[in-house]
Amino acid sequence: MKAVIFDLDGTLLDRESSLLSFLDDQYARFRGLQKIDKLAFVNRFVELDCRGYVCKDAVYQQMIQEYKLEMSREELLEDYITNFHRHCIGFPNLLEVLDLIKQQGLKLGLLSNGFGQFQYANVQGLGIEVYFDCILISEWEGLRKPDPAIFHRALYKLSVRAEEAIYVGDHPDNDVRASRAIGMTAIWKEDKYYEIPAEANAMIRDLLDLKLYL
């Protein structure tokens, strides 16, 4: 193996904890939100957000309508875009595993769906951008996982073949099946929302479990 490529959300970034931290802060800063019970605000946002797969402008608009808030979705969305990165929380042992990979002389890549500047700010929020030899984000690349083209582009930027690379991600389709389909070793980062995909070469619960496969 010559390279390890990671997904971001749900793999390196604990998005659930990060989102809860941000929502707690946003609620405290916007008086217009405080006409809603805090727990109700957080729970409804999380429900509408669908683990990040629903656009935030739609989430805020729905909440404004439901709770009859005298606020604009634009101001709430802008706050989300501007400040979410300040609340980014990595999974345990994040820096330790990245250090370990670099110490072994392996190349490191990151491949994420999402908006370019927003996702890159989250990488910076975790303090990990310096570790990666390439960072590909779908908006900037004009391609989205599970399109095999974006995986091939990452491999090209790292100058490695598919069989020389490990891919680590939490989504059964976008990460595991897609990377395995082009010949990469696919390691599934356990996610309680999914059953282990049959296509995974291996499964990890903690990032340091990668030591077994390097």
C-alpha atoms as an extended CHARMM CRD file, in Angstrom:
* protein
*
       214  EXT
         1         1  MET       CA              0.0000000000        0.0000000000        0.0000000000  PROA      1               0.0000000000
         2         2  LYS       CA              1.1860000000        3.4690000000       -0.9020000000  PROA      2               0.0000000000
         3         3  ALA       CA             -1.7530000000        5.7150000000        0.0290000000  PROA      3               0.0000000000
         4         4  VAL       CA             -4.7410000000        6.0940000000        2.3140000000  PROA      4               0.0000000000
         5         5  ILE       CA             -7.7270000000        8.1930000000        1.2070000000  PROA      5               0.0000000000
         6         6  PHE       CA            -10.3770000000        9.2800000000        3.6890000000  PROA      6               0.0000000000
         7         7  ASP       CA            -13.9410000000       10.4930000000        3.5150000000  PROA      7               0.0000000000
         8         8  LEU       CA            -14.6260000000       13.5060000000        5.7730000000  PROA      8               0.0000000000
         9         9  ASP       CA            -18.1070000000       13.6100000000        7.3620000000  PROA      9               0.0000000000
        10        10  GLY       CA            -18.7810000000       10.6010000000        9.5450000000  PROA      10              0.0000000000
        11        11  THR       CA            -15.2430000000        9.3120000000        9.0870000000  PROA      11              0.0000000000
        12        12  LEU       CA            -12.8350000000       11.9650000000       10.3390000000  PROA      12              0.0000000000
        13        13  LEU       CA            -15.3560000000       14.6350000000       11.3190000000  PROA      13              0.0000000000
        14        14  ASP       CA            -17.8560000000       13.6900000000       14.0190000000  PROA      14              0.0000000000
        15        15  ARG       CA            -20.6010000000       15.6300000000       12.2850000000  PROA      15              0.0000000000
        16        16  GLU       CA            -23.2910000000       14.7390000000       14.8120000000  PROA      16              0.0000000000
        17        17  SER       CA            -21.3450000000       16.1800000000       17.7560000000  PROA      17              0.0000000000
        18        18  SER       CA            -20.1890000000       19.1520000000       15.6740000000  PROA      18              0.0000000000
        19        19  LEU       CA            -23.7390000000       19.9800000000       14.6260000000  PROA      19              0.0000000000
        20        20  LEU       CA            -25.0440000000       19.8230000000       18.1900000000  PROA      20              0.0000000000
        21        21  SER       CA            -22.2780000000       22.1560000000       19.3140000000  PROA      21              0.0000000000
        22        22  PHE       CA            -23.0800000000       24.6260000000       16.5450000000  PROA      22              0.0000000000
        23        23  LEU       CA            -26.8320000000       24.5580000000       17.1610000000  PROA      23              0.0000000000
        24        24  ASP       CA            -26.3260000000       25.1680000000       20.8630000000  PROA      24              0.0000000000
        25        25  ASP       CA            -24.2380000000       28.2340000000       20.0190000000  PROA      25              0.0000000000
        26        26  GLN       CA            -26.5810000000       29.5110000000       17.3090000000  PROA      26              0.0000000000
        27        27  TYR       CA            -29.5870000000       29.2520000000       19.6160000000  PROA      27              0.0000000000
        28        28  ALA       CA            -27.7750000000       31.2790000000       22.2720000000  PROA      28              0.0000000000
        29        29  ARG       CA            -26.8060000000       34.0350000000       19.8340000000  PROA      29              0.0000000000
        30        30  PHE       CA            -30.1470000000       34.5340000000       18.0400000000  PROA      30              0.0000000000
        31        31  ARG       CA            -32.9140000000       35.8780000000       20.2300000000  PROA      31              0.0000000000
        32        32  GLY       CA            -35.4570000000       35.1460000000       17.5270000000  PROA      32              0.0000000000
        33        33  LEU       CA            -34.8210000000       31.4310000000       17.9940000000  PROA      33              0.0000000000
        34        34  GLN       CA            -35.4020000000       31.5990000000       21.7170000000  PROA      34              0.0000000000
        35        35  LYS       CA            -39.1770000000       31.7500000000       21.3180000000  PROA      35              0.0000000000
        36        36  ILE       CA            -38.7880000000       28.0040000000       20.6790000000  PROA      36              0.0000000000
        37        37  ASP       CA            -37.7800000000       25.5630000000       23.3920000000  PROA      37              0.0000000000
        38        38  LYS       CA            -34.0720000000       24.8620000000       22.9070000000  PROA      38              0.0000000000
        39        39  LEU       CA            -34.4160000000       21.0970000000       22.8750000000  PROA      39              0.0000000000
        40        40  ALA       CA            -37.2780000000       21.3390000000       20.3740000000  PROA      40              0.0000000000
        41        41  PHE       CA            -35.1590000000       23.5640000000       18.1200000000  PROA      41              0.0000000000
        42        42  VAL       CA            -32.1950000000       21.2110000000       18.1690000000  PROA      42              0.0000000000
        43        43  ASN       CA            -34.2080000000       18.0240000000       17.7210000000  PROA      43              0.0000000000
        44        44  ARG       CA            -36.2810000000       19.4130000000       14.8630000000  PROA      44              0.0000000000
        45        45  PHE       CA            -33.2240000000       20.7410000000       13.0470000000  PROA      45              0.0000000000
        46        46  VAL       CA            -31.4710000000       17.3910000000       13.3450000000  PROA      46              0.0000000000
        47        47  GLU       CA            -34.5900000000       15.6150000000       12.0790000000  PROA      47              0.0000000000
        48        48  LEU       CA            -35.0000000000       17.8960000000        9.0570000000  PROA      48              0.0000000000
        49        49  ASP       CA            -31.2640000000       17.8640000000        8.3270000000  PROA      49              0.0000000000
        50        50  CYS       CA            -31.3220000000       14.0970000000        7.6260000000  PROA      50              0.0000000000
        51        51  ARG       CA            -27.6660000000       13.6830000000        8.5690000000  PROA      51              0.0000000000
        52        52  GLY       CA            -26.5620000000       16.4720000000        6.2420000000  PROA      52              0.0000000000
        53        53  TYR       CA            -28.3290000000       15.2760000000        3.1070000000  PROA      53              0.0000000000
        54        54  VAL       CA            -30.9080000000       18.1080000000        3.0480000000  PROA      54              0.0000000000
        55        55  CYS       CA            -29.8810000000       21.6370000000        2.0370000000  PROA      55              0.0000000000
        56        56  LYS       CA            -29.7540000000       23.9380000000        5.0330000000  PROA      56              0.0000000000
        57        57  ASP       CA            -31.7790000000       26.6880000000        3.3630000000  PROA      57              0.0000000000
        58        58  ALA       CA            -34.6600000000       24.2120000000        3.1390000000  PROA      58              0.0000000000
        59        59  VAL       CA            -34.1680000000       23.1850000000        6.7750000000  PROA      59              0.0000000000
        60        60  TYR       CA            -34.2520000000       26.7610000000        8.0360000000  PROA      60              0.0000000000
        61        61  GLN       CA            -37.1870000000       27.6820000000        5.8260000000  PROA      61              0.0000000000
        62        62  GLN       CA            -39.1970000000       24.7530000000        7.1550000000  PROA      62              0.0000000000
        63        63  MET       CA            -38.4200000000       25.7180000000       10.7400000000  PROA      63              0.0000000000
        64        64  ILE       CA            -39.3480000000       29.3590000000       10.1520000000  PROA      64              0.0000000000
        65        65  GLN       CA            -42.7050000000       28.2570000000        8.7710000000  PROA      65              0.0000000000
        66        66  GLU       CA            -43.4100000000       25.6850000000       11.4700000000  PROA      66              0.0000000000
        67        67  TYR       CA            -42.5370000000       27.9310000000       14.4070000000  PROA      67              0.0000000000
        68        68  LYS       CA            -43.6290000000       31.2060000000       12.7810000000  PROA      68              0.0000000000
        69        69  LEU       CA            -40.2480000000       32.7820000000       13.3960000000  PROA      69              0.0000000000
        70        70  GLU       CA            -39.7770000000       36.4350000000       12.5260000000  PROA      70              0.0000000000
        71        71  MET       CA            -36.4110000000       35.7380000000       10.9450000000  PROA      71              0.0000000000
        72        72  SER       CA            -35.0430000000       35.1610000000        7.4750000000  PROA      72              0.0000000000
        73        73  ARG       CA            -33.5850000000       31.8840000000        6.3490000000  PROA      73              0.0000000000
        74        74  GLU       CA            -30.7610000000       33.8730000000        4.7090000000  PROA      74              0.0000000000
        75        75  GLU       CA            -29.4140000000       35.2040000000        8.0220000000  PROA      75              0.0000000000
        76        76  LEU       CA            -29.5550000000       31.7730000000        9.6380000000  PROA      76              0.0000000000
        77        77  LEU       CA            -28.0060000000       30.0570000000        6.6370000000  PROA      77              0.0000000000
        78        78  GLU       CA            -25.2040000000       32.6280000000        6.4220000000  PROA      78              0.0000000000
        79        79  ASP       CA            -24.4760000000       32.0710000000       10.0950000000  PROA      79              0.0000000000
        80        80  TYR       CA            -24.3160000000       28.3090000000        9.5100000000  PROA      80              0.0000000000
        81        81  ILE       CA            -21.9570000000       28.6840000000        6.5550000000  PROA      81              0.0000000000
        82        82  THR       CA            -19.7610000000       31.1890000000        8.3620000000  PROA      82              0.0000000000
        83        83  ASN       CA            -19.5120000000       29.6280000000       11.7920000000  PROA      83              0.0000000000
        84        84  PHE       CA            -19.9980000000       25.8610000000       11.5580000000  PROA      84              0.0000000000
        85        85  HSD       CA            -16.2620000000       25.2540000000       11.1600000000  PROA      85              0.0000000000
        86        86  ARG       CA            -15.6630000000       26.7580000000       14.6110000000  PROA      86              0.0000000000
        87        87  HSD       CA            -17.4820000000       23.7690000000       16.1170000000  PROA      87              0.0000000000
        88        88  CYS       CA            -15.8350000000       20.9340000000       14.1980000000  PROA      88              0.0000000000
        89        89  ILE       CA            -15.0540000000       17.9270000000       16.3800000000  PROA      89              0.0000000000
        90        90  GLY       CA            -12.9380000000       15.0560000000       15.1450000000  PROA      90              0.0000000000
        91        91  PHE       CA            -13.4160000000       11.4380000000       16.0810000000  PROA      91              0.0000000000
        92        92  PRO       CA            -11.1300000000       10.0950000000       18.8290000000  PROA      92              0.0000000000
        93        93  ASN       CA             -7.5060000000        9.4750000000       17.8030000000  PROA      93              0.0000000000
        94        94  LEU       CA             -7.8280000000       11.5230000000       14.6100000000  PROA      94              0.0000000000
        95        95  LEU       CA             -4.4360000000       13.2210000000       14.8290000000  PROA      95              0.0000000000
        96        96  GLU       CA             -2.7530000000       10.0750000000       16.1220000000  PROA      96              0.0000000000
        97        97  VAL       CA             -3.7940000000        8.0130000000       13.1060000000  PROA      97              0.0000000000
        98        98  LEU       CA             -2.8310000000       10.7290000000       10.6240000000  PROA      98              0.0000000000
        99        99  ASP       CA              0.5710000000       11.0320000000       12.2950000000  PROA      99              0.0000000000
       100       100  LEU       CA              0.9870000000        7.2660000000       12.1240000000  PROA      100             0.0000000000
       101       101  ILE       CA              0.1920000000        7.1650000000        8.4070000000  PROA      101             0.0000000000
       102       102  LYS       CA              2.6380000000        9.9650000000        7.6140000000  PROA      102             0.0000000000
       103       103  GLN       CA              5.3470000000        8.3330000000        9.7380000000  PROA      103             0.0000000000
       104       104  GLN       CA              4.9870000000        5.2010000000        7.6200000000  PROA      104             0.0000000000
       105       105  GLY       CA              5.6870000000        7.2170000000        4.4780000000  PROA      105             0.0000000000
       106       106  LEU       CA              2.2340000000        6.7350000000        2.9840000000  PROA      106             0.0000000000
       107       107  LYS       CA              0.4830000000        9.4210000000        0.9550000000  PROA      107             0.0000000000
       108       108  LEU       CA             -2.7350000000       10.8760000000        2.2970000000  PROA      108             0.0000000000
       109       109  GLY       CA             -5.8150000000       12.0080000000        0.3890000000  PROA      109             0.0000000000
       110       110  LEU       CA             -9.2170000000       13.3270000000        1.3660000000  PROA      110             0.0000000000
       111       111  LEU       CA            -12.3250000000       12.9730000000       -0.7800000000  PROA      111             0.0000000000
       112       112  SER       CA            -15.6040000000       14.6050000000        0.2540000000  PROA      112             0.0000000000
       113       113  ASN       CA            -18.9610000000       15.4690000000       -1.2320000000  PROA      113             0.0000000000
       114       114  GLY       CA            -20.2150000000       18.9610000000       -0.4310000000  PROA      114             0.0000000000
       115       115  PHE       CA            -19.6370000000       22.6460000000       -1.0570000000  PROA      115             0.0000000000
       116       116  GLY       CA            -16.0070000000       23.4860000000       -1.6230000000  PROA      116             0.0000000000
       117       117  GLN       CA            -15.2340000000       26.3610000000        0.7220000000  PROA      117             0.0000000000
       118       118  PHE       CA            -17.5660000000       25.0680000000        3.4410000000  PROA      118             0.0000000000
       119       119  GLN       CA            -15.9920000000       21.6230000000        3.5350000000  PROA      119             0.0000000000
       120       120  TYR       CA            -12.4550000000       22.9680000000        3.2820000000  PROA      120             0.0000000000
       121       121  ALA       CA            -13.1710000000       25.2930000000        6.2250000000  PROA      121             0.0000000000
       122       122  ASN       CA            -14.2680000000       22.2220000000        8.1850000000  PROA      122             0.0000000000
       123       123  VAL       CA            -10.9880000000       20.4960000000        7.3500000000  PROA      123             0.0000000000
       124       124  GLN       CA             -9.1970000000       23.5800000000        8.6390000000  PROA      124             0.0000000000
       125       125  GLY       CA            -11.4640000000       23.6050000000       11.6880000000  PROA      125             0.0000000000
       126       126  LEU       CA            -10.1530000000       20.1510000000       12.5370000000  PROA      126             0.0000000000
       127       127  GLY       CA             -6.5850000000       21.3790000000       12.0110000000  PROA      127             0.0000000000
       128       128  ILE       CA             -5.7330000000       18.5490000000        9.6180000000  PROA      128             0.0000000000
       129       129  GLU       CA             -5.2870000000       20.1760000000        6.1980000000  PROA      129             0.0000000000
       130       130  VAL       CA             -1.4640000000       20.0370000000        6.4920000000  PROA      130             0.0000000000
       131       131  TYR       CA             -1.5100000000       16.2410000000        6.5620000000  PROA      131             0.0000000000
       132       132  PHE       CA             -3.0130000000       15.7350000000        3.1050000000  PROA      132             0.0000000000
       133       133  ASP       CA             -1.2450000000       15.4860000000       -0.2230000000  PROA      133             0.0000000000
       134       134  CYS       CA             -4.5430000000       16.1490000000       -1.9960000000  PROA      134             0.0000000000
       135       135  ILE       CA             -8.0170000000       17.2860000000       -0.9430000000  PROA      135             0.0000000000
       136       136  LEU       CA            -10.8870000000       16.8160000000       -3.4070000000  PROA      136             0.0000000000
       137       137  ILE       CA            -14.3280000000       18.2910000000       -2.7120000000  PROA      137             0.0000000000
       138       138  SER       CA            -17.1820000000       17.5270000000       -5.0810000000  PROA      138             0.0000000000
       139       139  GLU       CA            -18.2580000000       21.1110000000       -5.8500000000  PROA      139             0.0000000000
       140       140  TRP       CA            -14.7280000000       22.1050000000       -6.8200000000  PROA      140             0.0000000000
       141       141  GLU       CA            -14.1550000000       18.9280000000       -8.8220000000  PROA      141             0.0000000000
       142       142  GLY       CA            -17.4830000000       18.9480000000      -10.6730000000  PROA      142             0.0000000000
       143       143  LEU       CA            -17.8980000000       15.2940000000       -9.6720000000  PROA      143             0.0000000000
       144       144  ARG       CA            -19.5830000000       13.5420000000       -6.7570000000  PROA      144             0.0000000000
       145       145  LYS       CA            -19.1340000000       10.2120000000       -5.0560000000  PROA      145             0.0000000000
       146       146  PRO       CA            -20.0280000000        7.5050000000       -5.9650000000  PROA      146             0.0000000000
       147       147  ASP       CA            -18.9150000000        8.5110000000       -9.4910000000  PROA      147             0.0000000000
       148       148  PRO       CA            -15.7630000000        6.4470000000      -10.1170000000  PROA      148             0.0000000000
       149       149  ALA       CA            -14.2040000000        9.4120000000      -11.9220000000  PROA      149             0.0000000000
       150       150  ILE       CA            -13.6440000000       11.3320000000       -8.6940000000  PROA      150             0.0000000000
       151       151  PHE       CA            -11.8650000000        8.3390000000       -7.1310000000  PROA      151             0.0000000000
       152       152  HSD       CA             -9.6670000000        7.9860000000      -10.2040000000  PROA      152             0.0000000000
       153       153  ARG       CA             -8.8500000000       11.6860000000       -9.9990000000  PROA      153             0.0000000000
       154       154  ALA       CA             -7.7080000000       11.3090000000       -6.3940000000  PROA      154             0.0000000000
       155       155  LEU       CA             -5.5270000000        8.3480000000       -7.3290000000  PROA      155             0.0000000000
       156       156  TYR       CA             -4.0290000000       10.3210000000      -10.2200000000  PROA      156             0.0000000000
       157       157  LYS       CA             -3.1880000000       13.2590000000       -7.9460000000  PROA      157             0.0000000000
       158       158  LEU       CA             -1.4850000000       10.8640000000       -5.5260000000  PROA      158             0.0000000000
       159       159  SER       CA              0.3090000000        9.0170000000       -8.3740000000  PROA      159             0.0000000000
       160       160  VAL       CA             -0.8410000000        5.6070000000       -7.1490000000  PROA      160             0.0000000000
       161       161  ARG       CA             -2.8760000000        2.7730000000       -8.6450000000  PROA      161             0.0000000000
       162       162  ALA       CA             -6.1890000000        1.6450000000       -7.1810000000  PROA      162             0.0000000000
       163       163  GLU       CA             -4.7210000000       -1.5650000000       -5.8340000000  PROA      163             0.0000000000
       164       164  GLU       CA             -2.0840000000        0.4720000000       -3.9760000000  PROA      164             0.0000000000
       165       165  ALA       CA             -4.6250000000        2.5280000000       -2.0210000000  PROA      165             0.0000000000
       166       166  ILE       CA             -6.8980000000        2.0870000000        0.9770000000  PROA      166             0.0000000000
       167       167  TYR       CA            -10.1500000000        4.0430000000        1.0960000000  PROA      167             0.0000000000
       168       168  VAL       CA            -11.8150000000        4.6810000000        4.4540000000  PROA      168             0.0000000000
       169       169  GLY       CA            -15.4020000000        5.9190000000        4.6850000000  PROA      169             0.0000000000
       170       170  ASP       CA            -18.6990000000        5.4820000000        6.4920000000  PROA      170             0.0000000000
       171       171  HSD       CA            -21.2590000000        5.4480000000        3.6540000000  PROA      171             0.0000000000
       172       172  PRO       CA            -21.9650000000        1.9770000000        2.2140000000  PROA      172             0.0000000000
       173       173  ASP       CA            -22.6000000000        3.2290000000       -1.3320000000  PROA      173             0.0000000000
       174       174  ASN       CA            -20.6820000000        6.4890000000       -1.7410000000  PROA      174             0.0000000000
       175       175  ASP       CA            -17.5940000000        5.2120000000        0.0370000000  PROA      175             0.0000000000
       176       176  VAL       CA            -17.3530000000        1.4430000000        0.3770000000  PROA      176             0.0000000000
       177       177  ARG       CA            -18.9950000000        0.0900000000       -2.7640000000  PROA      177             0.0000000000
       178       178  ALA       CA            -17.7140000000        2.8730000000       -4.9870000000  PROA      178             0.0000000000
       179       179  SER       CA            -14.0660000000        2.5510000000       -3.9320000000  PROA      179             0.0000000000
       180       180  ARG       CA            -14.1150000000       -1.2500000000       -3.9700000000  PROA      180             0.0000000000
       181       181  ALA       CA            -15.6330000000       -1.2070000000       -7.4730000000  PROA      181             0.0000000000
       182       182  ILE       CA            -12.5260000000        0.4330000000       -8.9330000000  PROA      182             0.0000000000
       183       183  GLY       CA            -10.1210000000       -1.8980000000       -7.1580000000  PROA      183             0.0000000000
       184       184  MET       CA             -9.2680000000       -0.0650000000       -3.9420000000  PROA      184             0.0000000000
       185       185  THR       CA             -9.1880000000       -1.7220000000       -0.5300000000  PROA      185             0.0000000000
       186       186  ALA       CA            -12.3930000000       -0.4700000000        1.0980000000  PROA      186             0.0000000000
       187       187  ILE       CA            -12.4780000000       -0.0800000000        4.8820000000  PROA      187             0.0000000000
       188       188  TRP       CA            -15.8060000000        0.8010000000        6.4520000000  PROA      188             0.0000000000
       189       189  LYS       CA            -15.8030000000        3.2190000000        9.4100000000  PROA      189             0.0000000000
       190       190  GLU       CA            -18.6720000000        1.8450000000       11.4720000000  PROA      190             0.0000000000
       191       191  ASP       CA            -21.8010000000        3.9880000000       11.4590000000  PROA      191             0.0000000000
       192       192  LYS       CA            -24.7630000000        3.0740000000       13.6500000000  PROA      192             0.0000000000
       193       193  TYR       CA            -27.2000000000        4.0970000000       10.9120000000  PROA      193             0.0000000000
       194       194  TYR       CA            -26.0200000000        1.4090000000        8.4790000000  PROA      194             0.0000000000
       195       195  GLU       CA            -25.3950000000       -2.3070000000        8.4520000000  PROA      195             0.0000000000
       196       196  ILE       CA            -21.8970000000       -3.3360000000        7.4890000000  PROA      196             0.0000000000
       197       197  PRO       CA            -21.7120000000       -3.4190000000        3.6820000000  PROA      197             0.0000000000
       198       198  ALA       CA            -20.8470000000       -6.8070000000        2.2400000000  PROA      198             0.0000000000
       199       199  GLU       CA            -18.3480000000       -5.1820000000       -0.1210000000  PROA      199             0.0000000000
       200       200  ALA       CA            -16.1110000000       -3.9010000000        2.6820000000  PROA      200             0.0000000000
       201       201  ASN       CA            -12.6870000000       -5.4980000000        2.9320000000  PROA      201             0.0000000000
       202       202  ALA       CA            -12.6350000000       -4.6430000000        6.6280000000  PROA      202             0.0000000000
       203       203  MET       CA            -14.4200000000       -2.6520000000        9.3380000000  PROA      203             0.0000000000
       204       204  ILE       CA            -13.0820000000       -0.2960000000       12.0080000000  PROA      204             0.0000000000
       205       205  ARG       CA            -14.8080000000        1.2690000000       15.0060000000  PROA      205             0.0000000000
       206       206  ASP       CA            -11.9590000000        3.5410000000       16.1130000000  PROA      206             0.0000000000
       207       207  LEU       CA             -9.6170000000        5.3020000000       13.7070000000  PROA      207             0.0000000000
       208       208  LEU       CA             -6.6180000000        3.7290000000       15.4110000000  PROA      208             0.0000000000
       209       209  ASP       CA             -7.9440000000        0.3330000000       14.3300000000  PROA      209             0.0000000000
       210       210  LEU       CA             -6.3790000000        1.2110000000       10.9760000000  PROA      210             0.0000000000
       211       211  LYS       CA             -3.0370000000        0.1410000000       12.4760000000  PROA      211             0.0000000000
       212       212  LEU       CA             -4.1000000000       -3.4270000000       11.7650000000  PROA      212             0.0000000000
       213       213  TYR       CA             -4.2180000000       -2.7830000000        8.0110000000  PROA      213             0.0000000000
       214       214  LEU       CA             -1.2360000000       -0.4900000000        7.3950000000  PROA      214             0.0000000000
